[in-house]
Amino acid sequence: MLGIRDLKILNPNGSMFFVARHYTAYFDESYTDGLLMCVGGWLAHDIDWGKIERRWDYRIAYENTRSAKRGEPPFDRYHAADLDNFKAQFAREKGWDEDRRKIFTKKLIGILGANTDKLRNPIGLATGISLPDMRDAFPSSHKEKIFKQHWAAYRNCMILDLLMLAETMRKAFPGEQVAVLFDRGPYASAALSAFESFKQGKTPNKHDVVTIAPMGWEDCTALQPADLIAYEGRKLIKSGVKEEAQFRRSLQRIVSGNMVRVRTIPKDALMQIAESRKLAPPPPPEYEA
């Protein structure tokens, strides 16, 4: 699996060849049809991402070696929803049970917090939204297809994630730049639209977030931790946790005390978005289809 470390050889100075920066943020989404959307990810220095990817890949290889010895099928990646619900590659008949799931998840979370210097551990960012709340704020969406509702929810979540990312860079890593990579899929155009809106906004250091691009999990190990935080964020929203401080504390407990910045978009904020929607750039053709 291709990781960020594998691209370092293209630049003897150690930075990615396509942009001069030292930080990368990886994002993924987790959603329940018509009900919930959460877009979350992690920010870290590229050197630290290299360490995380190596340890993550090693743990997956370890689990597959264990499975092979027991005559069980291997799996190709960590997928939070499948593991949590014993589906697909993590089905019970394929060798997975409560104990193995807990240990595996604990080991992966431990990788994210393995640095003794806590400032070198990745910073979590997540935004969640209730789709029923969004439909109340945008009444016309009652008649829209589920995909269009998800597209709009993803876009709103990603905009807030980018704002939090820029603020985090300004406070924690002043003068540095960050690139954003997100899991490719049906909402790629929503991510790109969110980036355009972010860039057209008035965020003081918006130029510190220099680019955004899709990648596939097959080519990027670091997207798997993003899947973890997006899924855990969605579970918290489903459980009824909406108040910001409670949401943050709950997620921090899950990810072993890593610094986490999380938000839910409440209904009143959605109402404000609805009022200013006409100022936003028009959605791409995919959204209008």
LUMKE-876832 format. One record per residue (C-alpha): residue in three letters; residue number from 1; x, y, z negated. Coordinates in pm, whole numbers, plus 50000, padded with zeros to 5 digits. Layout:
! residues N
+------+-----+-------+-------+-------+
! type ! seq !     x !     y !     z !
+------+-----+-------+-------+-------+
!  ALA ! NUM !     X !     Y !     Z !
...
+------+-----+-------+-------+-------+
***
This chain:
! residues 289
+------+-----+-------+-------+-------+
! type ! seq !     x !     y !     z !
+------+-----+-------+-------+-------+
!  MET !   1 ! 50000 ! 50000 ! 50000 !
!  LEU !   2 ! 50143 ! 50337 ! 50102 !
!  GLY !   3 ! 50196 ! 50578 ! 49816 !
!  ILE !   4 ! 50317 ! 50933 ! 49791 !
!  ARG !   5 ! 50662 ! 50807 ! 49698 !
!  ASP !   6 ! 50692 ! 50633 ! 50035 !
!  LEU !   7 ! 50667 ! 50966 ! 50217 !
!  LYS !   8 ! 50954 ! 51127 ! 50026 !
!  ILE !   9 ! 51209 ! 50991 ! 50270 !
!  LEU !  10 ! 51075 ! 51233 ! 50530 !
!  ASN !  11 ! 51213 ! 51524 ! 50328 !
!  PRO !  12 ! 51553 ! 51500 ! 50156 !
!  ASN !  13 ! 51443 ! 51766 ! 49908 !
!  GLY !  14 ! 51175 ! 51536 ! 49773 !
!  SER !  15 ! 50861 ! 51731 ! 49865 !
!  MET !  16 ! 50601 ! 51618 ! 50112 !
!  PHE !  17 ! 50707 ! 51714 ! 50462 !
!  PHE !  18 ! 50386 ! 51889 ! 50566 !
!  VAL !  19 ! 50364 ! 52149 ! 50291 !
!  ALA !  20 ! 50602 ! 52306 ! 50041 !
!  ARG !  21 ! 50460 ! 52211 ! 49704 !
!  HIS !  22 ! 50527 ! 51974 ! 49419 !
!  TYR !  23 ! 50179 ! 51886 ! 49289 !
!  THR !  24 ! 49897 ! 51677 ! 49432 !
!  ALA !  25 ! 49539 ! 51628 ! 49317 !
!  TYR !  26 ! 49345 ! 51318 ! 49423 !
!  PHE !  27 ! 48963 ! 51310 ! 49419 !
!  ASP !  28 ! 48692 ! 51052 ! 49466 !
!  GLU !  29 ! 48315 ! 51046 ! 49421 !
!  SER !  30 ! 48075 ! 50820 ! 49236 !
!  TYR !  31 ! 47699 ! 50845 ! 49276 !
!  THR !  32 ! 47364 ! 50680 ! 49219 !
!  ASP !  33 ! 47123 ! 50717 ! 49510 !
!  GLY !  34 ! 46896 ! 51014 ! 49458 !
!  LEU !  35 ! 46992 ! 51060 ! 49092 !
!  LEU !  36 ! 47352 ! 51148 ! 49012 !
!  MET !  37 ! 47674 ! 51265 ! 49175 !
!  CYS !  38 ! 48017 ! 51305 ! 49018 !
!  VAL !  39 ! 48337 ! 51411 ! 49194 !
!  GLY !  40 ! 48650 ! 51366 ! 48987 !
!  GLY !  41 ! 49023 ! 51328 ! 49014 !
!  TRP !  42 ! 49367 ! 51383 ! 48868 !
!  LEU !  43 ! 49637 ! 51647 ! 48906 !
!  ALA !  44 ! 50003 ! 51561 ! 48856 !
!  HIS !  45 ! 50354 ! 51634 ! 48978 !
!  ASP !  46 ! 50458 ! 51423 ! 49275 !
!  ILE !  47 ! 50741 ! 51261 ! 49079 !
!  ASP !  48 ! 50492 ! 51147 ! 48815 !
!  TRP !  49 ! 50253 ! 51023 ! 49081 !
!  GLY !  50 ! 50531 ! 50800 ! 49209 !
!  LYS !  51 ! 50569 ! 50641 ! 48865 !
!  ILE !  52 ! 50195 ! 50598 ! 48824 !
!  GLU !  53 ! 50159 ! 50433 ! 49165 !
!  ARG !  54 ! 50441 ! 50187 ! 49100 !
!  ARG !  55 ! 50296 ! 50082 ! 48765 !
!  TRP !  56 ! 49943 ! 50065 ! 48904 !
!  ASP !  57 ! 50049 ! 49846 ! 49197 !
!  TYR !  58 ! 50247 ! 49624 ! 48959 !
!  ARG !  59 ! 49942 ! 49569 ! 48738 !
!  ILE !  60 ! 49727 ! 49472 ! 49034 !
!  ALA !  61 ! 49998 ! 49233 ! 49154 !
!  TYR !  62 ! 50015 ! 49084 ! 48804 !
!  GLU !  63 ! 49640 ! 49024 ! 48796 !
!  ASN !  64 ! 49647 ! 48864 ! 49141 !
!  THR !  65 ! 49935 ! 48638 ! 49040 !
!  ARG !  66 ! 49729 ! 48530 ! 48741 !
!  SER !  67 ! 49430 ! 48464 ! 48963 !
!  ALA !  68 ! 49639 ! 48258 ! 49207 !
!  LYS !  69 ! 49766 ! 48035 ! 48926 !
!  ARG !  70 ! 49406 ! 47963 ! 48828 !
!  GLY !  71 ! 49289 ! 47903 ! 49183 !
!  GLU !  72 ! 49084 ! 48226 ! 49189 !
!  PRO !  73 ! 49067 ! 48471 ! 49482 !
!  PRO !  74 ! 49273 ! 48792 ! 49475 !
!  PHE !  75 ! 49139 ! 49147 ! 49495 !
!  ASP !  76 ! 49281 ! 49433 ! 49698 !
!  ARG !  77 ! 49217 ! 49734 ! 49472 !
!  TYR !  78 ! 49062 ! 49858 ! 49151 !
!  HIS !  79 ! 48702 ! 49968 ! 49202 !
!  ALA !  80 ! 48537 ! 50093 ! 48885 !
!  ALA !  81 ! 48171 ! 50027 ! 48969 !
!  ASP !  82 ! 48236 ! 49672 ! 49093 !
!  LEU !  83 ! 48453 ! 49586 ! 48793 !
!  ASP !  84 ! 48210 ! 49734 ! 48541 !
!  ASN !  85 ! 47920 ! 49538 ! 48690 !
!  PHE !  86 ! 48110 ! 49220 ! 48786 !
!  LYS !  87 ! 48032 ! 49260 ! 49154 !
!  ALA !  88 ! 48213 ! 49183 ! 49481 !
!  GLN !  89 ! 48579 ! 49103 ! 49414 !
!  PHE !  90 ! 48525 ! 49114 ! 49038 !
!  ALA !  91 ! 48234 ! 48871 ! 49015 !
!  ARG !  92 ! 48225 ! 48633 ! 48722 !
!  GLU !  93 ! 48254 ! 48333 ! 48951 !
!  LYS !  94 ! 48585 ! 48480 ! 49073 !
!  GLY !  95 ! 48742 ! 48468 ! 48730 !
!  TRP !  96 ! 48628 ! 48791 ! 48563 !
!  ASP !  97 ! 48465 ! 48826 ! 48223 !
!  GLU !  98 ! 48425 ! 49091 ! 47952 !
!  ASP !  99 ! 48763 ! 49030 ! 47792 !
!  ARG ! 100 ! 48958 ! 49037 ! 48117 !
!  ARG ! 101 ! 48774 ! 49351 ! 48231 !
!  LYS ! 102 ! 48848 ! 49534 ! 47906 !
!  ILE ! 103 ! 49216 ! 49440 ! 47906 !
!  PHE ! 104 ! 49262 ! 49530 ! 48273 !
!  THR ! 105 ! 49090 ! 49867 ! 48232 !
!  LYS ! 106 ! 49287 ! 49941 ! 47915 !
!  LYS ! 107 ! 49614 ! 49867 ! 48092 !
!  LEU ! 108 ! 49527 ! 50096 ! 48384 !
!  ILE ! 109 ! 49422 ! 50379 ! 48154 !
!  GLY ! 110 ! 49745 ! 50329 ! 47963 !
!  ILE ! 111 ! 49939 ! 50389 ! 48284 !
!  LEU ! 112 ! 49779 ! 50733 ! 48316 !
!  GLY ! 113 ! 49892 ! 50824 ! 47964 !
!  ALA ! 114 ! 50228 ! 50648 ! 47962 !
!  ASN ! 115 ! 50448 ! 50958 ! 47954 !
!  THR ! 116 ! 50581 ! 51038 ! 47609 !
!  ASP ! 117 ! 50584 ! 51402 ! 47721 !
!  LYS ! 118 ! 50207 ! 51452 ! 47732 !
!  LEU ! 119 ! 50245 ! 51753 ! 47961 !
!  ARG ! 120 ! 50373 ! 51515 ! 48229 !
!  ASN ! 121 ! 50060 ! 51300 ! 48218 !
!  PRO ! 122 ! 49798 ! 51371 ! 48485 !
!  ILE ! 123 ! 49523 ! 51623 ! 48413 !
!  GLY ! 124 ! 49171 ! 51503 ! 48477 !
!  LEU ! 125 ! 48913 ! 51716 ! 48659 !
!  ALA ! 126 ! 48551 ! 51617 ! 48710 !
!  THR ! 127 ! 48219 ! 51778 ! 48796 !
!  GLY ! 128 ! 47880 ! 51612 ! 48777 !
!  ILE ! 129 ! 47536 ! 51707 ! 48898 !
!  SER ! 130 ! 47182 ! 51576 ! 48853 !
!  LEU ! 131 ! 47013 ! 51539 ! 49190 !
!  PRO ! 132 ! 46663 ! 51593 ! 49045 !
!  ASP ! 133 ! 46789 ! 51925 ! 48903 !
!  MET ! 134 ! 46928 ! 52012 ! 49245 !
!  ARG ! 135 ! 46597 ! 51932 ! 49411 !
!  ASP ! 136 ! 46420 ! 52161 ! 49165 !
!  ALA ! 137 ! 46662 ! 52442 ! 49254 !
!  PHE ! 138 ! 46632 ! 52374 ! 49627 !
!  PRO ! 139 ! 46267 ! 52267 ! 49675 !
!  SER ! 140 ! 46310 ! 52205 ! 50046 !
!  SER ! 141 ! 46547 ! 51921 ! 49963 !
!  HIS ! 142 ! 46247 ! 51714 ! 49852 !
!  LYS ! 143 ! 46191 ! 51645 ! 50220 !
!  GLU ! 144 ! 46555 ! 51585 ! 50304 !
!  LYS ! 145 ! 46716 ! 51250 ! 50350 !
!  ILE ! 146 ! 46911 ! 51104 ! 50058 !
!  PHE ! 147 ! 47233 ! 51154 ! 50253 !
!  LYS ! 148 ! 47174 ! 51527 ! 50284 !
!  GLN ! 149 ! 47106 ! 51555 ! 49910 !
!  HIS ! 150 ! 47427 ! 51368 ! 49834 !
!  TRP ! 151 ! 47618 ! 51581 ! 50084 !
!  ALA ! 152 ! 47503 ! 51903 ! 49917 !
!  ALA ! 153 ! 47570 ! 51765 ! 49568 !
!  TYR ! 154 ! 47920 ! 51652 ! 49665 !
!  ARG ! 155 ! 47994 ! 51992 ! 49815 !
!  ASN ! 156 ! 47882 ! 52176 ! 49501 !
!  CYS ! 157 ! 48083 ! 51944 ! 49278 !
!  MET ! 158 ! 48396 ! 51979 ! 49490 !
!  ILE ! 159 ! 48373 ! 52360 ! 49491 !
!  LEU ! 160 ! 48372 ! 52364 ! 49112 !
!  ASP ! 161 ! 48654 ! 52108 ! 49101 !
!  LEU ! 162 ! 48864 ! 52333 ! 49327 !
!  LEU ! 163 ! 48793 ! 52634 ! 49107 !
!  MET ! 164 ! 48901 ! 52437 ! 48799 !
!  LEU ! 165 ! 49207 ! 52313 ! 48987 !
!  ALA ! 166 ! 49313 ! 52667 ! 49078 !
!  GLU ! 167 ! 49262 ! 52785 ! 48720 !
!  THR ! 168 ! 49459 ! 52491 ! 48586 !
!  MET ! 169 ! 49748 ! 52564 ! 48822 !
!  ARG ! 170 ! 49748 ! 52931 ! 48720 !
!  LYS ! 171 ! 49758 ! 52852 ! 48348 !
!  ALA ! 172 ! 49969 ! 52538 ! 48334 !
!  PHE ! 173 ! 50193 ! 52557 ! 48643 !
!  PRO ! 174 ! 50220 ! 52924 ! 48747 !
!  GLY ! 175 ! 50394 ! 52980 ! 49077 !
!  GLU ! 176 ! 50347 ! 52619 ! 49191 !
!  GLN ! 177 ! 50126 ! 52493 ! 49472 !
!  VAL ! 178 ! 49902 ! 52190 ! 49502 !
!  ALA ! 179 ! 49759 ! 51985 ! 49788 !
!  VAL ! 180 ! 49426 ! 51804 ! 49757 !
!  LEU ! 181 ! 49361 ! 51456 ! 49893 !
!  PHE ! 182 ! 49019 ! 51295 ! 49874 !
!  ASP ! 183 ! 48885 ! 50952 ! 49953 !
!  ARG ! 184 ! 48765 ! 50950 ! 50310 !
!  GLY ! 185 ! 48406 ! 50854 ! 50378 !
!  PRO ! 186 ! 48065 ! 50993 ! 50467 !
!  TYR ! 187 ! 48117 ! 51312 ! 50263 !
!  ALA ! 188 ! 48444 ! 51419 ! 50421 !
!  SER ! 189 ! 48274 ! 51713 ! 50591 !
!  ALA ! 190 ! 48129 ! 51818 ! 50253 !
!  ALA ! 191 ! 48481 ! 51826 ! 50105 !
!  LEU ! 192 ! 48612 ! 52033 ! 50394 !
!  SER ! 193 ! 48315 ! 52270 ! 50374 !
!  ALA ! 194 ! 48375 ! 52310 ! 49999 !
!  PHE ! 195 ! 48739 ! 52398 ! 50066 !
!  GLU ! 196 ! 48640 ! 52662 ! 50321 !
!  SER ! 197 ! 48398 ! 52821 ! 50073 !
!  PHE ! 198 ! 48664 ! 52810 ! 49802 !
!  LYS ! 199 ! 48915 ! 52980 ! 50030 !
!  GLN ! 200 ! 48665 ! 53251 ! 50122 !
!  GLY ! 201 ! 48592 ! 53322 ! 49755 !
!  LYS ! 202 ! 48758 ! 53566 ! 49519 !
!  THR ! 203 ! 48961 ! 53325 ! 49306 !
!  PRO ! 204 ! 49283 ! 53519 ! 49234 !
!  ASN ! 205 ! 49526 ! 53234 ! 49303 !
!  LYS ! 206 ! 49326 ! 53047 ! 49564 !
!  HIS ! 207 ! 49634 ! 53032 ! 49787 !
!  ASP ! 208 ! 49800 ! 52801 ! 49533 !
!  VAL ! 209 ! 49565 ! 52529 ! 49658 !
!  VAL ! 210 ! 49721 ! 52503 ! 49999 !
!  THR ! 211 ! 49542 ! 52223 ! 50184 !
!  ILE ! 212 ! 49286 ! 51945 ! 50166 !
!  ALA ! 213 ! 49277 ! 51621 ! 50361 !
!  PRO ! 214 ! 49108 ! 51278 ! 50359 !
!  MET ! 215 ! 49292 ! 50954 ! 50293 !
!  GLY ! 216 ! 49186 ! 50591 ! 50257 !
!  TRP ! 217 ! 49240 ! 50380 ! 49951 !
!  GLU ! 218 ! 49422 ! 50131 ! 50173 !
!  ASP ! 219 ! 49696 ! 50389 ! 50224 !
!  CYS ! 220 ! 49697 ! 50566 ! 49889 !
!  THR ! 221 ! 49716 ! 50399 ! 49549 !
!  ALA ! 222 ! 49660 ! 50729 ! 49368 !
!  LEU ! 223 ! 49297 ! 50740 ! 49484 !
!  GLN ! 224 ! 49218 ! 50448 ! 49255 !
!  PRO ! 225 ! 49264 ! 50647 ! 48931 !
!  ALA ! 226 ! 49037 ! 50910 ! 49089 !
!  ASP ! 227 ! 48771 ! 50643 ! 49131 !
!  LEU ! 228 ! 48803 ! 50566 ! 48759 !
!  ILE ! 229 ! 48739 ! 50919 ! 48636 !
!  ALA ! 230 ! 48458 ! 50982 ! 48887 !
!  TYR ! 231 ! 48280 ! 50665 ! 48777 !
!  GLU ! 232 ! 48323 ! 50735 ! 48407 !
!  GLY ! 233 ! 48194 ! 51087 ! 48459 !
!  ARG ! 234 ! 47885 ! 50956 ! 48636 !
!  LYS ! 235 ! 47819 ! 50712 ! 48353 !
!  LEU ! 236 ! 47830 ! 50996 ! 48102 !
!  ILE ! 237 ! 47579 ! 51198 ! 48301 !
!  LYS ! 238 ! 47353 ! 50893 ! 48325 !
!  SER ! 239 ! 47372 ! 50849 ! 47948 !
!  GLY ! 240 ! 47231 ! 51198 ! 47904 !
!  VAL ! 241 ! 47552 ! 51380 ! 47819 !
!  LYS ! 242 ! 47522 ! 51723 ! 47978 !
!  GLU ! 243 ! 47664 ! 51969 ! 47727 !
!  GLU ! 244 ! 48013 ! 52066 ! 47840 !
!  ALA ! 245 ! 48204 ! 52012 ! 47515 !
!  GLN ! 246 ! 48042 ! 51675 ! 47450 !
!  PHE ! 247 ! 48107 ! 51567 ! 47809 !
!  ARG ! 248 ! 48473 ! 51661 ! 47777 !
!  ARG ! 249 ! 48525 ! 51488 ! 47442 !
!  SER ! 250 ! 48352 ! 51171 ! 47561 !
!  LEU ! 251 ! 48566 ! 51148 ! 47873 !
!  GLN ! 252 ! 48886 ! 51227 ! 47683 !
!  ARG ! 253 ! 48819 ! 50932 ! 47454 !
!  ILE ! 254 ! 48784 ! 50709 ! 47757 !
!  VAL ! 255 ! 49111 ! 50821 ! 47914 !
!  SER ! 256 ! 49322 ! 50796 ! 47600 !
!  GLY ! 257 ! 49349 ! 51163 ! 47513 !
!  ASN ! 258 ! 49470 ! 51289 ! 47851 !
!  MET ! 259 ! 49394 ! 51653 ! 47917 !
!  VAL ! 260 ! 49057 ! 51654 ! 48091 !
!  ARG ! 261 ! 48857 ! 51945 ! 48229 !
!  VAL ! 262 ! 48503 ! 51847 ! 48312 !
!  ARG ! 263 ! 48181 ! 52025 ! 48392 !
!  THR ! 264 ! 47823 ! 51945 ! 48468 !
!  ILE ! 265 ! 47631 ! 52187 ! 48688 !
!  PRO ! 266 ! 47315 ! 52275 ! 48490 !
!  LYS ! 267 ! 46986 ! 52367 ! 48645 !
!  ASP ! 268 ! 47022 ! 52741 ! 48575 !
!  ALA ! 269 ! 47355 ! 52743 ! 48759 !
!  LEU ! 270 ! 47193 ! 52562 ! 49050 !
!  MET ! 271 ! 46926 ! 52829 ! 49057 !
!  GLN ! 272 ! 47199 ! 53093 ! 49088 !
!  ILE ! 273 ! 47361 ! 52894 ! 49367 !
!  ALA ! 274 ! 47028 ! 52882 ! 49546 !
!  GLU ! 275 ! 47001 ! 53260 ! 49526 !
!  SER ! 276 ! 47346 ! 53309 ! 49677 !
!  ARG ! 277 ! 47326 ! 53024 ! 49927 !
!  LYS ! 278 ! 47275 ! 53259 ! 50218 !
!  LEU ! 279 ! 47626 ! 53397 ! 50155 !
!  ALA ! 280 ! 47789 ! 53057 ! 50196 !
!  PRO ! 281 ! 47927 ! 52940 ! 50531 !
!  PRO ! 282 ! 47679 ! 52731 ! 50731 !
!  PRO ! 283 ! 47698 ! 52354 ! 50690 !
!  PRO ! 284 ! 47851 ! 52147 ! 50969 !
!  PRO ! 285 ! 47640 ! 51961 ! 51227 !
!  GLU ! 286 ! 47660 ! 51639 ! 51021 !
!  TYR ! 287 ! 47451 ! 51802 ! 50749 !
!  GLU ! 288 ! 47188 ! 51923 ! 50991 !
!  ALA ! 289 ! 47147 ! 51583 ! 51154 !
+------+-----+-------+-------+-------+
***
